Amino acid sequence: MKFEIKFDENIFKKQIELTFNRSWSKSKTENKKLAIIAFIFILLGIIILCGNGDIGNLFIILGILAGIVFLYRLQKYLKAKKATENIMIENIQIWNNNPISIWEFEDDFFRFKFYGGDYKINWETVKYSEVVDNTLFFGFKENGSYYTLSESEIGKAEFLKVVEFVERKIEPATNTRF
């Protein structure tokens, strides 16, 4: 199968957002829990101190420490989000000047050719695939280096063929199903 795909800014933005959210989902969940723990510990500490309990100070200190870790992680997340947005804006400008990419799905390899290079990858090295929101992620490892192809880029029928093909090519190498 071979596809010549014209760049679409809206699809690209959706793919970047989806990729970013997938990469940070675990961290965001942990950070929410940390914020709740900080709030609960501080609140318990205040309540205990109001009841003349000395252990309330310990709860407040633990709550403050959890709050500091929460703020540190939040800062890392916001910094990563801003960096991703900047990279996305730069790439959109480049893609608009060079809007065509070639995707080839052959029995022995996957090939991705675009303004930045021509990559030919043997299927044995591809270890991961997953479909999220009508977007296929496949590549070398989860939350690592991978390619994204959306249904809206090639149509539903062709997308289903590609997903089936990629899963068939990856499954023998990994013996796991995603």
C-alpha positions as CSV (number, residue, x, y, z in Angstrom):
1,M,0.0,0.0,0.0
2,K,1.3,3.4,-0.9
3,F,-0.2,6.8,0.1
4,E,0.7,10.3,-0.9
5,I,-0.7,12.5,1.8
6,K,-1.1,16.2,1.6
7,F,-0.4,18.1,4.9
8,D,-3.5,19.2,6.8
9,E,-2.8,21.6,9.6
10,N,-5.9,20.6,11.6
11,I,-5.1,16.9,11.5
12,F,-1.5,17.6,12.4
13,K,-2.5,19.7,15.4
14,K,-4.9,17.0,16.5
15,Q,-2.2,14.3,16.2
16,I,0.3,16.5,18.2
17,E,-2.3,17.1,20.9
18,L,-3.2,13.4,21.1
19,T,0.4,12.4,21.3
20,F,1.1,15.0,24.0
21,N,-1.9,13.9,26.1
22,R,-1.0,10.2,25.8
23,S,2.6,10.9,26.9
24,W,1.5,13.0,29.9
25,S,-1.7,11.1,30.9
26,K,0.0,9.0,33.7
27,S,1.8,12.0,35.1
28,K,-1.3,14.2,35.0
29,T,-3.2,11.5,36.9
30,E,-0.5,11.2,39.5
31,N,-0.3,15.0,39.9
32,K,-4.0,15.3,40.5
33,K,-3.7,12.6,43.3
34,L,-0.8,14.5,44.7
35,A,-2.8,17.8,44.8
36,I,-5.6,16.0,46.6
37,I,-3.2,14.5,49.1
38,A,-1.6,17.8,49.8
39,F,-5.0,19.5,50.3
40,I,-6.2,16.7,52.6
41,F,-3.0,16.6,54.7
42,I,-3.1,20.4,55.2
43,L,-6.8,20.4,56.1
44,L,-6.3,17.5,58.5
45,G,-3.3,19.3,60.0
46,I,-5.3,22.4,60.6
47,I,-8.3,20.5,62.1
48,I,-6.0,18.6,64.4
49,L,-4.2,21.8,65.5
50,C,-7.5,23.4,66.2
51,G,-8.2,20.5,68.5
52,N,-4.9,21.0,70.3
53,G,-3.2,18.0,68.7
54,D,0.5,18.4,68.2
55,I,0.6,15.9,65.3
56,G,-1.2,18.4,63.2
57,N,2.1,20.1,62.5
58,L,3.3,16.9,60.9
59,F,0.3,16.7,58.6
60,I,0.8,20.3,57.6
61,I,4.4,19.7,56.8
62,L,3.6,16.6,54.8
63,G,0.9,18.5,52.9
64,I,3.2,21.4,52.1
65,L,5.8,18.9,50.8
66,A,3.2,17.2,48.7
67,G,2.1,20.7,47.4
68,I,5.7,21.6,46.5
69,V,6.1,18.3,44.5
70,F,2.8,19.0,42.8
71,L,3.9,22.5,41.8
72,Y,7.2,21.2,40.5
73,R,5.5,18.6,38.4
74,L,2.9,21.1,37.2
75,Q,5.7,23.4,36.1
76,K,7.4,20.6,34.2
77,Y,4.1,19.8,32.5
78,L,3.4,23.4,31.5
79,K,7.0,23.8,30.2
80,A,6.7,20.7,28.1
81,K,3.3,21.8,26.8
82,K,4.8,25.2,25.8
83,A,7.8,23.5,24.1
84,T,5.5,21.2,22.2
85,E,3.4,24.1,21.0
86,N,6.5,25.9,19.8
87,I,7.8,22.9,17.9
88,M,4.3,22.4,16.4
89,I,4.2,26.0,15.2
90,E,7.7,25.6,13.6
91,N,6.7,22.3,12.0
92,I,3.5,23.7,10.6
93,Q,5.4,26.4,8.8
94,I,7.8,23.8,7.3
95,W,5.0,21.4,6.4
96,N,3.1,24.2,4.6
97,N,6.2,24.8,2.4
98,N,6.6,21.0,1.8
99,P,3.1,19.6,2.1
100,I,3.5,16.1,0.7
101,S,4.5,12.9,2.5
102,I,4.7,9.4,1.1
103,W,3.7,6.4,3.3
104,E,4.5,2.9,2.0
105,F,3.5,-0.3,3.7
106,E,5.3,-3.2,2.2
107,D,5.7,-6.8,3.4
108,D,9.3,-6.3,4.5
109,F,9.4,-2.6,5.5
110,F,7.6,0.6,6.2
111,R,8.7,3.7,4.4
112,F,8.0,7.3,5.3
113,K,9.3,10.0,2.9
114,F,8.8,13.7,3.6
115,Y,10.7,17.0,3.5
116,G,13.0,16.0,6.3
117,G,14.1,12.6,5.1
118,D,13.4,9.2,3.7
119,Y,13.0,6.5,6.3
120,K,12.8,2.8,5.5
121,I,12.1,0.7,8.6
122,N,12.1,-3.1,8.8
123,W,9.0,-4.4,10.5
124,E,11.2,-6.4,12.9
125,T,12.2,-3.2,14.6
126,V,8.6,-2.0,15.1
127,K,7.3,-3.2,18.5
128,Y,4.2,-1.0,19.2
129,S,0.9,-0.2,17.7
130,E,-2.3,1.3,19.0
131,V,-5.3,3.0,17.6
132,V,-6.6,6.0,19.6
133,D,-9.3,8.3,18.4
134,N,-9.1,7.1,14.8
135,T,-5.3,7.6,14.8
136,L,-2.8,4.8,14.4
137,F,0.3,5.0,16.5
138,F,3.1,2.6,15.6
139,G,6.8,2.5,16.2
140,F,9.6,1.4,18.4
141,K,8.1,1.7,21.9
142,E,5.1,3.2,23.7
143,N,5.5,6.9,24.5
144,G,8.7,6.8,22.5
145,S,9.5,7.2,18.8
146,Y,6.5,6.4,16.6
147,Y,4.5,7.4,13.6
148,T,0.9,8.6,13.6
149,L,-1.5,8.2,10.7
150,S,-5.1,9.3,11.0
151,E,-8.2,7.9,9.4
152,S,-9.1,11.4,8.1
153,E,-5.9,11.4,6.1
154,I,-6.6,8.3,4.0
155,G,-10.2,7.4,4.5
156,K,-11.9,4.8,6.6
157,A,-11.6,1.8,4.4
158,E,-7.8,2.4,3.7
159,F,-7.2,3.2,7.4
160,L,-8.7,-0.2,8.4
161,K,-6.5,-2.0,5.9
162,V,-3.4,-0.2,7.2
163,V,-4.3,-0.9,10.9
164,E,-4.9,-4.6,10.1
165,F,-1.6,-4.8,8.1
166,V,0.5,-3.1,10.8
167,E,-1.0,-5.3,13.6
168,R,-0.3,-8.4,11.5
169,K,3.3,-7.3,10.8
170,I,4.0,-6.3,14.5
171,E,2.3,-9.2,16.3
172,P,4.7,-12.0,15.3
173,A,7.6,-9.9,16.5
174,T,6.1,-9.0,19.9
175,N,3.7,-11.9,20.6
176,T,1.6,-9.3,22.4
177,R,-1.6,-7.6,21.3
178,F,-2.3,-3.9,22.0
